[in-house]
């Protein structure tokens, strides 16, 4: 595991049988167990749009507390060499 406390990032090498074909994945934490979950990023959002209107959305979904997020003042490219196209 790689840990950079200055940038507050970690990197984990996955065993071959758990590797993703995609270059990006979603990362989320299970609110009950605290487990970190990696999942493939879908190629399109069509499946999500198909769900629209099929089930009622709870009144407290994405309430003000959920939308309140701290600002991110860091440069997203600070550790990348963008002038050479290496992201």
Secondary structure as UniProt FT lines:
FT   STRAND          2..4
FT   TURN            5..8
FT   STRAND          9..11
FT   HELIX           16..18
FT   STRAND          25..29
FT   TURN            31..33
FT   STRAND          36..40
FT   HELIX           46..51
FT   TURN            52..54
FT   TURN            59..62
FT   HELIX           64..67
FT   TURN            76..79
FT   HELIX           82..84
//
